[in-house]
């Protein structure tokens, strides 16, 4: 037993020595205590809404410049791009999102946000909080910058760190790409991002092959009709009836057009029409969310929605110029699809350096979406999106025993235990970067 333990320790020390990684965790711990913990408090208490992250971007840029990065602000609106060139080698990108949500924080934390901001959509002043952990992401990005700047003798290439706006509205990544991101700063050879999760144990890395996040499309269907008296339905074309037929028919897309092992979601979240009991309206409006895990499924679902809506309009006797209109919103995103080979490579690195118990593979149970794939889909870039746990193990045990439930993301009760999440986020990113950018 003792020989086995000694051999294991020797192997770990050998690997640490080979990568020059032995002091990383200690250095990250010191960084957290001396700098990152206060930075997290700043980000947590000063959240800003999507497309309005002006102060957030300025602080992030300031932190990255202090570590010697060449920083450009205002990319795609409020985006931040920071480059650290360190000789010949690959260009590797790491992204952190910056925006908060229009939610009043009720977490009970001493550092709870009391910030308010004008909502650009409604024009109203609204409370704002980091109800999805983007404060953890930004703090970890700065921690990564500090470690990589301090270890330039251990790697070669160009490190690109991105502060991305408007992830919550799935607009920021696309806006940065429209601003010629790769043409201006170079197309990465690899790309990474992570998301802190209240549903995973604090400090544990969860990485999976395939699609960790779904693609999402917001779809509107405008149904035209011919208004009439409710007592004379034969005199009109009822958009409520046609809309109801469309809602029911849409359910066949997932159940009858996708393989039983292929996930997909078509949800009608809103159905509006009419003004009074006895009036047949001349218009109805359906609002849908459509989720998928690959581009082929996305095409099947979106093409199917258009086909069903238009042809049911024809079946109802509408002329061609009055068929239902299917509008796919710009607030849409492709699925986040990991490069399986890269996942296996980084999983091995993380297990070697962080421990088998700190790296898990838990398949996603929902169809949440992310706009990160706008960076990695067209053109295709090998990428890995991983998850870092943010809730202590004892909180899960208390919840299981009947105690307080774990608050979900976007909840006013949402909270993360920052120290283990930020430390693991920094360490995992640095280990991955050193693997992808070896010293030449």
Secondary structure, 3 states (H helix, E strand, C coil): CHHHHHHHHHHHHHHHHHHCCCCHHHHHHHHHHHHHHHHHHHHHHCCCCCCCCHHHHHHHHHHHHHCCCEEEEEECCCEEEEEEEECCCCEEEEEEECCCECCCCCCCCCCCCCCEEECCCCCCEEECECCCCHHHHHHHHHHHHHHHHHCHHHECEEEEEEEECCCCCCCHHHHHHHCCHHHHHCCCCEEEEEEEEEEEECCCEECCCCCCEEEEEEEEEEEECECEECCCHHHCECHHHHHHHHHHHHHHHHHHHCCCCCCEEEEEEEEEECCCCCEECCEEEEEEEEEECCHHHHHHHHHHHHHHHHHHHHHCCCCHHHCCEEEECCCCECCECCCHHHHHHHHHHHHHHHCHHHEECCCCCCCCECCCHHHHCCCCCCEEEEEEEEECHHHHHHHHCCCCCCCCCCCCCCCCCHHHHHHHHHHHHHHHHHHHCECC
